[in-house]
Amino acid sequence: MTMIDKPVLDSNILIYSANADSLFYEQAYKVIEHYAQEGFWVTDINLVEFFQVVTDGRKTSQPFSPAQATEYINKLVRMPEAGVLKSRSMHEIVKDDRFNAEIKQLNICRFEIYDHLIADCMRMNNIQTLITANDKDFKKYDFIQAINPFSDTPRTVDHGPRTTDHGLPASDVGHRTSDIGLIPYGKQSINEKDIAAVCSVLRSDMITQGPKVPEFEQAVADYCGVSHAVAANSGTSVLHLACRALELGPGDTLWTSPITFVASANCALYCGADVDFVDIDPYTYNISVQALEEKLQKAETSGQLPKAVVPVHMCGQPCEMEAIHGLSEKYGFRIIEDACHAVGARYKGEPVGNCRYSDIAVFSFHPVKIITTGEGGMAVTGDAGLAERMRLLREHGISRSPRSEVRGPVSEVGSRTRDLGPRALVL
């Protein structure tokens, strides 16, 4: 067996095979078993990257201890089928004009240096085949044939305990395993650019309410084509802020869909208001306009009309907002779009969140949503007064502008109190 016939296994193959919670855990073990029959290589850079990633917990449910990571590496390199390729030292590399020219030509970023070092090691050892989940990242190297063994892997896999003749650690490193197939609740995609962006904030002077918050607010507002955006720590919080901004309180009622997360209803209860539900359309699972209209007709007769309605764009599919808005004008209720599922969705050719047919729309950036900030939420509105009220409520009524004021109740529990007129706390 010549060196060129044996492939290099990339770091992510090792990471997935050591993490029983990974969606690719089962397949990664099969990859190692398959290539172990004829032999494979890892570079010492692969092992360094593996150690760094699993001990900081970027791609594992829990960080490995250094001892656990070392144990895995020791068992791997002691396999007779495995070989370790030594990369060039940095002292050698910095003197290599070709290497330095490639960094500039290929526009290698800081967090891509591992890939570049692996490619350099493969070229130095005349190896062309790389088994990796990041095949797209290696297309820039024309001499590498990158094979992705996970390209056809289904998103639901067997997470059952795994043992092999090679003695590689699996469930013994303390990760959750199960003997049944699991459908994951969610699986976020976090790349090195995301991590670098977070690290840049952590290294800055402000990690809460710093400049990145208004930048993000402006980006969302621009994308939606709306005037104002107010960020908070979760979709639940911005629902609460929206209700408070609309002065929902005791004696009021909010209507929403029964097919939603509980926050769509709890936001009313936080304010001391009541909540009721409108049936859904069985084809869209969104709030039924017909059921809403019938319920409004009955409520008008009994004098129990809602103060606010929260249509939920289930799974990102927009509700019939134009029709709901028409009913709001007839019956006098306010509209909060629960667009937590609908970041990026469009209604009648325009972005959801432009508030053409609502007072406020809210987004969530929880990891199971379309984009994630870890946690986070955003309320968007075309009403400057509502936006200012939500900002003041978010910031406990504190303002740096002497002209900023909160009109009406601002108590924490949302109960109605006597309006004492204009007031502001000025720093």
Contacts in CASP RR format, 6 or more apart in sequence:
PFRMAT RR
TARGET T0000
AUTHOR 0000-0000-0000
METHOD contacts of the structure
MODEL  1
MTMIDKPVLDSNILIYSANADSLFYEQAYKVIEHYAQEGFWVTDINLVEF
FQVVTDGRKTSQPFSPAQATEYINKLVRMPEAGVLKSRSMHEIVKDDRFN
AEIKQLNICRFEIYDHLIADCMRMNNIQTLITANDKDFKKYDFIQAINPF
SDTPRTVDHGPRTTDHGLPASDVGHRTSDIGLIPYGKQSINEKDIAAVCS
VLRSDMITQGPKVPEFEQAVADYCGVSHAVAANSGTSVLHLACRALELGP
GDTLWTSPITFVASANCALYCGADVDFVDIDPYTYNISVQALEEKLQKAE
TSGQLPKAVVPVHMCGQPCEMEAIHGLSEKYGFRIIEDACHAVGARYKGE
PVGNCRYSDIAVFSFHPVKIITTGEGGMAVTGDAGLAERMRLLREHGISR
SPRSEVRGPVSEVGSRTRDLGPRALVL
1 38 0 8 1.000
1 39 0 8 1.000
3 41 0 8 1.000
3 125 0 8 1.000
3 126 0 8 1.000
3 127 0 8 1.000
4 126 0 8 1.000
4 127 0 8 1.000
4 128 0 8 1.000
5 38 0 8 1.000
6 35 0 8 1.000
6 38 0 8 1.000
6 39 0 8 1.000
6 40 0 8 1.000
6 41 0 8 1.000
6 127 0 8 1.000
7 35 0 8 1.000
7 40 0 8 1.000
7 41 0 8 1.000
7 127 0 8 1.000
7 129 0 8 1.000
7 130 0 8 1.000
7 131 0 8 1.000
7 147 0 8 1.000
8 40 0 8 1.000
8 41 0 8 1.000
8 42 0 8 1.000
8 43 0 8 1.000
8 46 0 8 1.000
8 85 0 8 1.000
8 118 0 8 1.000
8 122 0 8 1.000
8 127 0 8 1.000
8 129 0 8 1.000
8 130 0 8 1.000
8 131 0 8 1.000
9 31 0 8 1.000
9 32 0 8 1.000
9 35 0 8 1.000
9 40 0 8 1.000
9 41 0 8 1.000
9 42 0 8 1.000
9 46 0 8 1.000
9 131 0 8 1.000
10 46 0 8 1.000
10 118 0 8 1.000
10 130 0 8 1.000
10 131 0 8 1.000
10 132 0 8 1.000
10 133 0 8 1.000
10 134 0 8 1.000
11 45 0 8 1.000
11 46 0 8 1.000
11 47 0 8 1.000
11 49 0 8 1.000
11 50 0 8 1.000
11 53 0 8 1.000
11 114 0 8 1.000
12 59 0 8 1.000
12 132 0 8 1.000
12 133 0 8 1.000
12 134 0 8 1.000
13 28 0 8 1.000
13 31 0 8 1.000
13 32 0 8 1.000
13 131 0 8 1.000
13 132 0 8 1.000
13 133 0 8 1.000
13 149 0 8 1.000
14 28 0 8 1.000
14 42 0 8 1.000
14 46 0 8 1.000
14 47 0 8 1.000
14 50 0 8 1.000
14 72 0 8 1.000
14 76 0 8 1.000
15 22 0 8 1.000
15 50 0 8 1.000
15 53 0 8 1.000
15 54 0 8 1.000
15 59 0 8 1.000
15 60 0 8 1.000
16 22 0 8 1.000
16 24 0 8 1.000
16 25 0 8 1.000
16 27 0 8 1.000
16 28 0 8 1.000
16 59 0 8 1.000
16 133 0 8 1.000
17 25 0 8 1.000
17 28 0 8 1.000
17 29 0 8 1.000
17 31 0 8 1.000
17 32 0 8 1.000
17 168 0 8 1.000
17 170 0 8 1.000
18 50 0 8 1.000
18 54 0 8 1.000
18 60 0 8 1.000
18 64 0 8 1.000
18 72 0 8 1.000
18 168 0 8 1.000
18 169 0 8 1.000
18 170 0 8 1.000
18 173 0 8 1.000
19 25 0 8 1.000
19 54 0 8 1.000
19 59 0 8 1.000
19 60 0 8 1.000
19 61 0 8 1.000
19 175 0 8 1.000
20 159 0 8 1.000
20 160 0 8 1.000
20 161 0 8 1.000
20 162 0 8 1.000
20 170 0 8 1.000
20 171 0 8 1.000
20 173 0 8 1.000
20 175 0 8 1.000
20 176 0 8 1.000
20 177 0 8 1.000
21 60 0 8 1.000
21 61 0 8 1.000
21 159 0 8 1.000
21 175 0 8 1.000
21 176 0 8 1.000
22 28 0 8 1.000
22 59 0 8 1.000
22 60 0 8 1.000
23 153 0 8 1.000
23 155 0 8 1.000
23 157 0 8 1.000
23 184 0 8 1.000
23 187 0 8 1.000
24 133 0 8 1.000
24 150 0 8 1.000
24 153 0 8 1.000
24 157 0 8 1.000
25 157 0 8 1.000
25 159 0 8 1.000
25 162 0 8 1.000
25 170 0 8 1.000
26 157 0 8 1.000
26 158 0 8 1.000
26 159 0 8 1.000
26 160 0 8 1.000
26 162 0 8 1.000
27 149 0 8 1.000
27 150 0 8 1.000
27 153 0 8 1.000
27 157 0 8 1.000
28 149 0 8 1.000
29 162 0 8 1.000
29 164 0 8 1.000
29 168 0 8 1.000
29 170 0 8 1.000
30 149 0 8 1.000
31 131 0 8 1.000
31 149 0 8 1.000
32 40 0 8 1.000
32 164 0 8 1.000
32 166 0 8 1.000
32 168 0 8 1.000
33 164 0 8 1.000
33 166 0 8 1.000
35 81 0 8 1.000
35 131 0 8 1.000
36 79 0 8 1.000
36 81 0 8 1.000
36 82 0 8 1.000
36 166 0 8 1.000
37 81 0 8 1.000
38 81 0 8 1.000
39 81 0 8 1.000
39 82 0 8 1.000
39 83 0 8 1.000
40 81 0 8 1.000
40 82 0 8 1.000
40 83 0 8 1.000
40 131 0 8 1.000
41 82 0 8 1.000
41 83 0 8 1.000
41 84 0 8 1.000
41 85 0 8 1.000
41 125 0 8 1.000
41 127 0 8 1.000
42 76 0 8 1.000
42 77 0 8 1.000
42 82 0 8 1.000
42 83 0 8 1.000
42 84 0 8 1.000
42 85 0 8 1.000
43 84 0 8 1.000
43 85 0 8 1.000
43 86 0 8 1.000
43 87 0 8 1.000
43 117 0 8 1.000
43 118 0 8 1.000
43 121 0 8 1.000
43 122 0 8 1.000
44 84 0 8 1.000
44 85 0 8 1.000
44 86 0 8 1.000
44 87 0 8 1.000
44 121 0 8 1.000
45 87 0 8 1.000
45 114 0 8 1.000
45 117 0 8 1.000
45 118 0 8 1.000
45 121 0 8 1.000
46 118 0 8 1.000
47 73 0 8 1.000
47 77 0 8 1.000
47 84 0 8 1.000
48 114 0 8 1.000
49 114 0 8 1.000
50 69 0 8 1.000
50 72 0 8 1.000
50 73 0 8 1.000
51 66 0 8 1.000
51 69 0 8 1.000
51 70 0 8 1.000
51 73 0 8 1.000
53 59 0 8 1.000
53 60 0 8 1.000
54 60 0 8 1.000
54 63 0 8 1.000
54 64 0 8 1.000
54 68 0 8 1.000
54 69 0 8 1.000
54 72 0 8 1.000
55 63 0 8 1.000
55 64 0 8 1.000
55 65 0 8 1.000
55 66 0 8 1.000
55 69 0 8 1.000
56 63 0 8 1.000
57 63 0 8 1.000
57 64 0 8 1.000
58 190 0 8 1.000
58 195 0 8 1.000
60 175 0 8 1.000
61 175 0 8 1.000
61 176 0 8 1.000
62 174 0 8 1.000
62 175 0 8 1.000
64 72 0 8 1.000
64 173 0 8 1.000
68 169 0 8 1.000
68 173 0 8 1.000
71 169 0 8 1.000
71 173 0 8 1.000
72 168 0 8 1.000
72 169 0 8 1.000
72 173 0 8 1.000
75 166 0 8 1.000
75 167 0 8 1.000
75 168 0 8 1.000
75 169 0 8 1.000
76 82 0 8 1.000
76 168 0 8 1.000
77 83 0 8 1.000
77 84 0 8 1.000
79 166 0 8 1.000
85 121 0 8 1.000
85 122 0 8 1.000
85 125 0 8 1.000
85 127 0 8 1.000
86 121 0 8 1.000
87 117 0 8 1.000
87 118 0 8 1.000
87 120 0 8 1.000
87 121 0 8 1.000
87 124 0 8 1.000
88 96 0 8 1.000
88 120 0 8 1.000
88 121 0 8 1.000
88 124 0 8 1.000
93 99 0 8 1.000
93 117 0 8 1.000
93 120 0 8 1.000
94 100 0 8 1.000
99 120 0 8 1.000
102 108 0 8 1.000
102 116 0 8 1.000
103 116 0 8 1.000
106 116 0 8 1.000
106 140 0 8 1.000
108 116 0 8 1.000
109 192 0 8 1.000
109 193 0 8 1.000
109 196 0 8 1.000
110 196 0 8 1.000
111 192 0 8 1.000
111 193 0 8 1.000
111 195 0 8 1.000
111 196 0 8 1.000
112 137 0 8 1.000
112 192 0 8 1.000
115 134 0 8 1.000
115 137 0 8 1.000
115 138 0 8 1.000
118 130 0 8 1.000
119 138 0 8 1.000
119 141 0 8 1.000
119 144 0 8 1.000
122 128 0 8 1.000
122 130 0 8 1.000
122 143 0 8 1.000
122 144 0 8 1.000
123 141 0 8 1.000
123 143 0 8 1.000
128 143 0 8 1.000
128 144 0 8 1.000
128 145 0 8 1.000
129 144 0 8 1.000
129 145 0 8 1.000
129 147 0 8 1.000
130 138 0 8 1.000
130 144 0 8 1.000
130 145 0 8 1.000
130 146 0 8 1.000
130 147 0 8 1.000
131 147 0 8 1.000
131 149 0 8 1.000
132 138 0 8 1.000
132 146 0 8 1.000
132 147 0 8 1.000
132 148 0 8 1.000
133 148 0 8 1.000
133 149 0 8 1.000
133 150 0 8 1.000
134 146 0 8 1.000
134 148 0 8 1.000
135 146 0 8 1.000
135 147 0 8 1.000
135 148 0 8 1.000
135 151 0 8 1.000
138 144 0 8 1.000
138 146 0 8 1.000
139 146 0 8 1.000
155 184 0 8 1.000
155 187 0 8 1.000
156 181 0 8 1.000
156 182 0 8 1.000
156 183 0 8 1.000
156 184 0 8 1.000
157 181 0 8 1.000
158 181 0 8 1.000
159 176 0 8 1.000
159 177 0 8 1.000
159 178 0 8 1.000
159 181 0 8 1.000
159 182 0 8 1.000
160 177 0 8 1.000
160 178 0 8 1.000
160 179 0 8 1.000
160 180 0 8 1.000
160 181 0 8 1.000
161 170 0 8 1.000
161 171 0 8 1.000
161 177 0 8 1.000
161 179 0 8 1.000
162 170 0 8 1.000
162 171 0 8 1.000
163 170 0 8 1.000
170 177 0 8 1.000
171 177 0 8 1.000
185 368 0 8 1.000
186 367 0 8 1.000
186 368 0 8 1.000
188 367 0 8 1.000
188 368 0 8 1.000
188 372 0 8 1.000
188 374 0 8 1.000
201 207 0 8 1.000
201 212 0 8 1.000
204 210 0 8 1.000
213 231 0 8 1.000
216 231 0 8 1.000
216 373 0 8 1.000
216 378 0 8 1.000
217 229 0 8 1.000
217 230 0 8 1.000
217 231 0 8 1.000
217 378 0 8 1.000
218 229 0 8 1.000
220 229 0 8 1.000
220 363 0 8 1.000
220 378 0 8 1.000
220 380 0 8 1.000
221 227 0 8 1.000
221 228 0 8 1.000
221 229 0 8 1.000
221 380 0 8 1.000
223 344 0 8 1.000
223 351 0 8 1.000
224 351 0 8 1.000
224 352 0 8 1.000
224 353 0 8 1.000
224 354 0 8 1.000
224 355 0 8 1.000
224 361 0 8 1.000
224 380 0 8 1.000
225 351 0 8 1.000
225 353 0 8 1.000
225 354 0 8 1.000
226 353 0 8 1.000
226 354 0 8 1.000
226 355 0 8 1.000
226 361 0 8 1.000
226 380 0 8 1.000
226 381 0 8 1.000
226 382 0 8 1.000
227 381 0 8 1.000
227 382 0 8 1.000
227 384 0 8 1.000
227 387 0 8 1.000
228 380 0 8 1.000
228 381 0 8 1.000
228 382 0 8 1.000
228 383 0 8 1.000
228 384 0 8 1.000
228 386 0 8 1.000
228 387 0 8 1.000
229 378 0 8 1.000
229 379 0 8 1.000
229 380 0 8 1.000
229 387 0 8 1.000
230 238 0 8 1.000
230 241 0 8 1.000
230 378 0 8 1.000
230 379 0 8 1.000
230 380 0 8 1.000
230 381 0 8 1.000
230 387 0 8 1.000
230 390 0 8 1.000
230 391 0 8 1.000
230 394 0 8 1.000
231 238 0 8 1.000
231 376 0 8 1.000
231 377 0 8 1.000
231 378 0 8 1.000
232 238 0 8 1.000
232 241 0 8 1.000
232 376 0 8 1.000
232 377 0 8 1.000
232 378 0 8 1.000
232 379 0 8 1.000
232 394 0 8 1.000
233 375 0 8 1.000
233 376 0 8 1.000
233 377 0 8 1.000
234 364 0 8 1.000
234 366 0 8 1.000
234 375 0 8 1.000
234 376 0 8 1.000
234 377 0 8 1.000
235 263 0 8 1.000
235 340 0 8 1.000
235 362 0 8 1.000
235 363 0 8 1.000
235 364 0 8 1.000
235 365 0 8 1.000
235 366 0 8 1.000
235 376 0 8 1.000
235 377 0 8 1.000
235 378 0 8 1.000
236 263 0 8 1.000
236 266 0 8 1.000
236 267 0 8 1.000
237 376 0 8 1.000
237 377 0 8 1.000
237 394 0 8 1.000
238 362 0 8 1.000
238 363 0 8 1.000
238 377 0 8 1.000
238 378 0 8 1.000
238 379 0 8 1.000
238 390 0 8 1.000
239 263 0 8 1.000
239 264 0 8 1.000
239 266 0 8 1.000
239 267 0 8 1.000
239 310 0 8 1.000
239 336 0 8 1.000
239 338 0 8 1.000
239 362 0 8 1.000
240 267 0 8 1.000
240 270 0 8 1.000
240 271 0 8 1.000
241 379 0 8 1.000
241 390 0 8 1.000
241 393 0 8 1.000
241 394 0 8 1.000
242 267 0 8 1.000
242 336 0 8 1.000
242 359 0 8 1.000
242 360 0 8 1.000
242 362 0 8 1.000
242 379 0 8 1.000
242 390 0 8 1.000
243 249 0 8 1.000
243 254 0 8 1.000
243 267 0 8 1.000
243 268 0 8 1.000
243 270 0 8 1.000
243 271 0 8 1.000
243 273 0 8 1.000
243 308 0 8 1.000
243 336 0 8 1.000
244 271 0 8 1.000
244 389 0 8 1.000
244 390 0 8 1.000
244 393 0 8 1.000
244 414 0 8 1.000
245 360 0 8 1.000
245 386 0 8 1.000
245 389 0 8 1.000
245 390 0 8 1.000
245 393 0 8 1.000
246 307 0 8 1.000
246 308 0 8 1.000
246 334 0 8 1.000
246 336 0 8 1.000
246 359 0 8 1.000
246 360 0 8 1.000
246 386 0 8 1.000
247 408 0 8 1.000
247 409 0 8 1.000
247 416 0 8 1.000
248 254 0 8 1.000
248 268 0 8 1.000
248 271 0 8 1.000
248 272 0 8 1.000
248 273 0 8 1.000
248 307 0 8 1.000
248 308 0 8 1.000
249 271 0 8 1.000
249 272 0 8 1.000
249 273 0 8 1.000
249 307 0 8 1.000
249 414 0 8 1.000
249 415 0 8 1.000
249 416 0 8 1.000
250 272 0 8 1.000
250 273 0 8 1.000
250 415 0 8 1.000
250 416 0 8 1.000
251 272 0 8 1.000
251 273 0 8 1.000
251 274 0 8 1.000
252 268 0 8 1.000
252 271 0 8 1.000
252 273 0 8 1.000
252 274 0 8 1.000
252 306 0 8 1.000
252 307 0 8 1.000
252 308 0 8 1.000
253 268 0 8 1.000
253 273 0 8 1.000
253 274 0 8 1.000
253 275 0 8 1.000
253 276 0 8 1.000
253 304 0 8 1.000
253 305 0 8 1.000
253 306 0 8 1.000
253 307 0 8 1.000
254 265 0 8 1.000
254 267 0 8 1.000
254 268 0 8 1.000
254 273 0 8 1.000
254 274 0 8 1.000
254 275 0 8 1.000
254 276 0 8 1.000
254 306 0 8 1.000
254 307 0 8 1.000
254 308 0 8 1.000
254 309 0 8 1.000
254 310 0 8 1.000
255 275 0 8 1.000
255 276 0 8 1.000
255 277 0 8 1.000
255 278 0 8 1.000
255 292 0 8 1.000
255 295 0 8 1.000
255 306 0 8 1.000
255 308 0 8 1.000
255 309 0 8 1.000
255 310 0 8 1.000
255 333 0 8 1.000
256 264 0 8 1.000
256 265 0 8 1.000
256 268 0 8 1.000
256 275 0 8 1.000
256 277 0 8 1.000
256 278 0 8 1.000
256 287 0 8 1.000
256 309 0 8 1.000
256 310 0 8 1.000
256 311 0 8 1.000
256 312 0 8 1.000
256 338 0 8 1.000
257 264 0 8 1.000
257 277 0 8 1.000
257 278 0 8 1.000
257 280 0 8 1.000
257 286 0 8 1.000
257 287 0 8 1.000
257 310 0 8 1.000
257 311 0 8 1.000
257 312 0 8 1.000
257 314 0 8 1.000
258 277 0 8 1.000
258 278 0 8 1.000
258 279 0 8 1.000
258 280 0 8 1.000
259 280 0 8 1.000
259 285 0 8 1.000
259 312 0 8 1.000
259 314 0 8 1.000
260 312 0 8 1.000
260 314 0 8 1.000
260 338 0 8 1.000
261 340 0 8 1.000
264 310 0 8 1.000
264 312 0 8 1.000
264 338 0 8 1.000
265 275 0 8 1.000
265 277 0 8 1.000
267 310 0 8 1.000
268 274 0 8 1.000
268 275 0 8 1.000
268 308 0 8 1.000
269 275 0 8 1.000
270 413 0 8 1.000
270 414 0 8 1.000
271 413 0 8 1.000
271 414 0 8 1.000
272 413 0 8 1.000
272 414 0 8 1.000
272 415 0 8 1.000
273 307 0 8 1.000
276 306 0 8 1.000
278 287 0 8 1.000
278 288 0 8 1.000
278 291 0 8 1.000
278 292 0 8 1.000
278 295 0 8 1.000
278 309 0 8 1.000
279 287 0 8 1.000
279 288 0 8 1.000
279 291 0 8 1.000
280 286 0 8 1.000
280 287 0 8 1.000
280 288 0 8 1.000
280 291 0 8 1.000
281 287 0 8 1.000
281 288 0 8 1.000
281 289 0 8 1.000
281 290 0 8 1.000
281 291 0 8 1.000
284 314 0 8 1.000
284 317 0 8 1.000
284 319 0 8 1.000
285 314 0 8 1.000
285 315 0 8 1.000
285 317 0 8 1.000
286 311 0 8 1.000
286 312 0 8 1.000
286 313 0 8 1.000
286 314 0 8 1.000
286 317 0 8 1.000
286 318 0 8 1.000
286 319 0 8 1.000
286 320 0 8 1.000
287 309 0 8 1.000
287 311 0 8 1.000
287 312 0 8 1.000
287 319 0 8 1.000
287 324 0 8 1.000
289 320 0 8 1.000
289 323 0 8 1.000
289 324 0 8 1.000
289 327 0 8 1.000
292 309 0 8 1.000
292 324 0 8 1.000
292 327 0 8 1.000
293 327 0 8 1.000
296 305 0 8 1.000
296 327 0 8 1.000
296 330 0 8 1.000
296 331 0 8 1.000
299 305 0 8 1.000
299 306 0 8 1.000
299 331 0 8 1.000
300 331 0 8 1.000
305 331 0 8 1.000
305 332 0 8 1.000
305 333 0 8 1.000
306 333 0 8 1.000
307 333 0 8 1.000
307 334 0 8 1.000
308 333 0 8 1.000
308 334 0 8 1.000
308 335 0 8 1.000
308 336 0 8 1.000
309 324 0 8 1.000
309 328 0 8 1.000
309 333 0 8 1.000
309 334 0 8 1.000
309 335 0 8 1.000
309 336 0 8 1.000
310 335 0 8 1.000
310 336 0 8 1.000
310 337 0 8 1.000
310 338 0 8 1.000
311 319 0 8 1.000
311 321 0 8 1.000
311 324 0 8 1.000
311 335 0 8 1.000
311 337 0 8 1.000
311 338 0 8 1.000
312 319 0 8 1.000
312 338 0 8 1.000
312 340 0 8 1.000
312 341 0 8 1.000
313 319 0 8 1.000
313 337 0 8 1.000
313 338 0 8 1.000
313 339 0 8 1.000
313 340 0 8 1.000
313 341 0 8 1.000
313 342 0 8 1.000
313 345 0 8 1.000
313 352 0 8 1.000
314 341 0 8 1.000
315 341 0 8 1.000
316 339 0 8 1.000
316 341 0 8 1.000
316 342 0 8 1.000
316 345 0 8 1.000
316 352 0 8 1.000
317 342 0 8 1.000
317 345 0 8 1.000
318 342 0 8 1.000
318 345 0 8 1.000
318 346 0 8 1.000
318 347 0 8 1.000
318 352 0 8 1.000
319 337 0 8 1.000
321 335 0 8 1.000
321 337 0 8 1.000
321 347 0 8 1.000
321 356 0 8 1.000
321 357 0 8 1.000
321 358 0 8 1.000
322 348 0 8 1.000
322 357 0 8 1.000
324 335 0 8 1.000
324 357 0 8 1.000
325 335 0 8 1.000
325 356 0 8 1.000
325 357 0 8 1.000
325 358 0 8 1.000
327 333 0 8 1.000
328 334 0 8 1.000
328 335 0 8 1.000
334 359 0 8 1.000
335 357 0 8 1.000
335 358 0 8 1.000
335 359 0 8 1.000
335 360 0 8 1.000
336 358 0 8 1.000
336 359 0 8 1.000
336 360 0 8 1.000
336 361 0 8 1.000
336 362 0 8 1.000
337 352 0 8 1.000
337 353 0 8 1.000
337 355 0 8 1.000
337 357 0 8 1.000
337 358 0 8 1.000
337 360 0 8 1.000
337 361 0 8 1.000
337 362 0 8 1.000
338 362 0 8 1.000
339 345 0 8 1.000
339 352 0 8 1.000
339 353 0 8 1.000
339 361 0 8 1.000
339 362 0 8 1.000
339 363 0 8 1.000
340 362 0 8 1.000
340 363 0 8 1.000
340 364 0 8 1.000
340 366 0 8 1.000
340 369 0 8 1.000
341 364 0 8 1.000
341 369 0 8 1.000
341 370 0 8 1.000
342 352 0 8 1.000
342 363 0 8 1.000
342 370 0 8 1.000
343 352 0 8 1.000
343 363 0 8 1.000
343 365 0 8 1.000
343 369 0 8 1.000
343 370 0 8 1.000
343 371 0 8 1.000
344 351 0 8 1.000
344 352 0 8 1.000
344 370 0 8 1.000
345 351 0 8 1.000
345 352 0 8 1.000
346 352 0 8 1.000
350 356 0 8 1.000
352 361 0 8 1.000
353 361 0 8 1.000
353 363 0 8 1.000
353 380 0 8 1.000
355 361 0 8 1.000
355 380 0 8 1.000
355 381 0 8 1.000
355 382 0 8 1.000
355 383 0 8 1.000
359 381 0 8 1.000
359 383 0 8 1.000
359 386 0 8 1.000
360 379 0 8 1.000
360 380 0 8 1.000
360 381 0 8 1.000
360 383 0 8 1.000
360 386 0 8 1.000
360 390 0 8 1.000
361 379 0 8 1.000
361 380 0 8 1.000
361 381 0 8 1.000
362 377 0 8 1.000
362 378 0 8 1.000
362 379 0 8 1.000
362 380 0 8 1.000
363 369 0 8 1.000
363 377 0 8 1.000
363 378 0 8 1.000
363 379 0 8 1.000
363 380 0 8 1.000
364 376 0 8 1.000
364 377 0 8 1.000
365 371 0 8 1.000
365 372 0 8 1.000
365 373 0 8 1.000
365 374 0 8 1.000
365 375 0 8 1.000
365 376 0 8 1.000
365 377 0 8 1.000
365 378 0 8 1.000
366 372 0 8 1.000
366 374 0 8 1.000
366 375 0 8 1.000
366 376 0 8 1.000
367 374 0 8 1.000
379 390 0 8 1.000
381 387 0 8 1.000
381 390 0 8 1.000
388 404 0 8 1.000
389 406 0 8 1.000
392 398 0 8 1.000
392 399 0 8 1.000
392 404 0 8 1.000
392 406 0 8 1.000
392 410 0 8 1.000
393 406 0 8 1.000
393 410 0 8 1.000
396 425 0 8 1.000
397 406 0 8 1.000
397 410 0 8 1.000
397 424 0 8 1.000
397 425 0 8 1.000
398 425 0 8 1.000
398 427 0 8 1.000
399 405 0 8 1.000
399 424 0 8 1.000
399 425 0 8 1.000
399 426 0 8 1.000
399 427 0 8 1.000
400 426 0 8 1.000
400 427 0 8 1.000
401 424 0 8 1.000
401 426 0 8 1.000
402 424 0 8 1.000
402 426 0 8 1.000
403 424 0 8 1.000
404 424 0 8 1.000
404 426 0 8 1.000
405 422 0 8 1.000
405 423 0 8 1.000
405 424 0 8 1.000
406 423 0 8 1.000
406 424 0 8 1.000
407 419 0 8 1.000
407 421 0 8 1.000
407 422 0 8 1.000
408 417 0 8 1.000
408 419 0 8 1.000
408 420 0 8 1.000
408 421 0 8 1.000
409 415 0 8 1.000
409 416 0 8 1.000
409 417 0 8 1.000
409 419 0 8 1.000
411 417 0 8 1.000
END
